[in-house]
Amino acid sequence: MIFLDSCLESGGVFVADIQQFIEQFQTAVDFQEAVDIQPDTELASLAEWDSLAALGVIVMFDMEHGKTITGTDIKACKTISDLFALLG
Amino acid sequence: MGMSTLRNVRYRGMASCVPKTKVSNLDVAPHLKQERERLTRNIGIFERRICPRWQCFSDLAFIATEKLLADLAWQREEIDALIVVTQSPDYLIPATAIILQDRLGLSHATIAFDVNLGCSGYPFALHLLGSMIAAGTIKKGLVLVGDRSASEHEPLFSDAGTATALEYDPAAPPMMFDLNSDGSGYRAIILPVGGHREPPSFQHFIPTKDENGIWRTPYDLQLDGTAVLSFSTQRVPPAVKRLMEYAGATADSVDYFLFHQANRMINETIRKKLALPPEKVPSTLHDFGNTSGASIPVTMTARIREPLEAGPKRLVMSGFGIGLSWGTALVDIDGARFPEMIEA
C-alpha cells in the first residue's frame, strides 16, 4: 500500500507512471532547452509542440508502449494528461 | 497479389546519377537556425542534391544509363525494354521512356513506357521488368527509377536518377517479392492540382498560409507526416518478415537490408522493429536525403558498391510511400556491375 499511497493521484492516475511518461515525452519531442512539464501542462503552450513533435510522440507510443496512435488522436489532446490517457 | 517468385532473371548492374548542386538543410536565416537544427537532427537529413532549373529527372537517368551500358558493354540494339518509373516526367504526356528510347539510340523494337510510382518504386520496377524477362519474351531490359522532387525550402527531398539492367539467365537465382497497395491512403502524399480531378486554374497560383505558418500553393506536394509515419512503421516491418518467411531466409543470411530513405524517425523505427544491426542497414539520408524511388539504388551505389562487386550478396529491399504503396524484394546479386556515383 505504500506504493499506492505514494503513486496514486486523484483520478486514479499513477504518478510514477505519468512521470516516466513525461520523461519519454520530453525525449520524443526533443526540446531545445529544458522545459518543466506537469500533467496539466497545455501542449499548445510548448514552443516545440509541432508536427515534428507529433511524429516523435507517435514513435514513442509505438516503441515504448506497443500502442498505435494517429495524428487525429494527438490533435484531440489538450494536455499531457490527455496524451497519457491515450495509453488506455 | 501478395508473394511471388521470378526465375531466370539476372540482376546485371545498376548506376546512379545525382545533380552536382548541394543544398544544406542548415543554410537558413539565423533566427530559424535552432529550429532547423532540431528538425535536421530528427529527420537525419543534412544535405540534399537539387537539379538546376534546366535539369530533369530524365537527364540524370540518361547519364546513368549511358554509363551502365558502357560498363556492361551492352549493344543498344539488344535492349528489348525500357521502363521508366517516375513521378517527374519531362511532360505530362507523352511518356518519358519513349523520349529516352530515341535519346539513348535504342531500336524502334524497344518496348518503352512509364510507370507512376514514387518512393515504393524500386521493388515494383524490378518485379515488372523481371516478369517480362522471366516470361522469356525479352532478354535484356533497363528500368530507370527516380524523381526530381527537391526544392530549396523543404528539407526532405533530393534529386536522383538511376538505371538498372536485368537479363534473361536460366542459371540466375530466384528473386522474390511481396508487393502491396492501399489506395484508401491516396491523400497522405498528393499533388492535388494539375490532373483531371482539379485542372490548373488561376486561383491555384495564390499562396495560402498553412497551420504551420508556411505559405503554399496547391502546386506544392501535400504530405500528411503523421499518416505517412504510421503507415510506414506499421506496414513495412511485417511485410519484410512475411517475405523472409516466404523465402525461407533468416536475417543472418541477408547481407544488407535496403530501405527507402524516408527520414531517420521512420527508418530507425523500422530497423528497430525488425531488430536489425545498423551495419546491415546502409543509409544515405545524411547526405542524399529522400531521393524518392531512387533511394534504394542510390544507397547501394553510395554505400555498398564495392562489397556488391566483390562477391555474391543477398539483399532485401523495401520501398514504401505515396499511393499508398509498399513492396519488398529479396534479390541475390553476383557478378553485377556498380559504377561509382555520377554527379552531373
Interface residues (C-beta under 8 A of the other chain):
Chain A: D30 Q32 E48 D50 S51 L52 A54 L55 G56 I58 V59 D62 M63 T68 T70 G71 I74
Chain B: Q34 E35 R38 L39 R41 N42 I43 N212 D224 G225 T226 A227 L229 S230 T233 Q234 M265 T269 K272 K273
